[in-house]
Amino acid sequence: DTGVSQDPRHKITKRGQNVTFRCDPISEHNRLYWYRQTLGQGPEFLTYFQNEAQLEKSRLLSDRFSAERPKGSFSTLEIQRTEQGDSAMYLCASSHPGDPYEQYFGPGTRLTVT
Amino acid sequence: EDQVTQSPEALRLQEGESSSLNCSYTVSGLRGLFWYRQDPGKGPEFLFTLYSAGEEKEKERLKATLTKKESFLHITAPKPEDSATYLCAVQPPHLLTQGGSEKLVFGKGTKLTVNP
């Protein structure tokens, strides 16, 4: 399968712990996006990379959230000092430079903070 | 604030009963409107992109149309495997002060159930 992959698929953590998620985009896709989705809602934009540069961040991305894409390939999203309100599905998407508007999503990482 | 509203929130159809889902938006200067399908516990699956009013796209039993204020996803003779949540998203215009915005703004989706 050559789609967007995310790891882990599920993560259960205790409040106050740090967690890190990984996203591997589709090969040759230079743009990478992170979204968050809660039950009954559509995905909400968090941040966007073009190659290794982080070009846009949402106001939803508080100081406890940080994202990186060091070599312009895979990306990580870290949440520090997790809170119960961080429980959600974290989705990664990527797009090809030839079709930059079409974003293809991965399966998501389901985070549960207890 | 850019807004995307989808209706109905939920729709139950009998197999073979055609219907339409609606997506209305308040974004001006739309750069694109997107339809996705999402199965429970999975990421959204890309279906269509529409760029200008009057544009139509088809895929199997699905047909998406776009006007200046809304989009419709028509489902013809649906089957149980079409059951899913259908998400609509828009891409707002470039924000000149920030050099561009690439985010998608999603609606809450329409949960479609097709009974055999």
Interface residues (C-beta under 8 A of the other chain):
Chain A: V4 Q6 R31 Y33 Y35 G40 Q41 G42 P43 E44 F45 Y48 L55 E56 S58 L91 A93 P100 Y101 E102 Q103 Y104 F105 G106 P107 G108 R110
Chain B: V4 R31 G32 F34 Y36 G41 K42 G43 P44 E45 F46 T49 L87 A89 Q91 Q98 G99 G100 S101 E102 K103 L104 V105 F106 G107 K108 G109
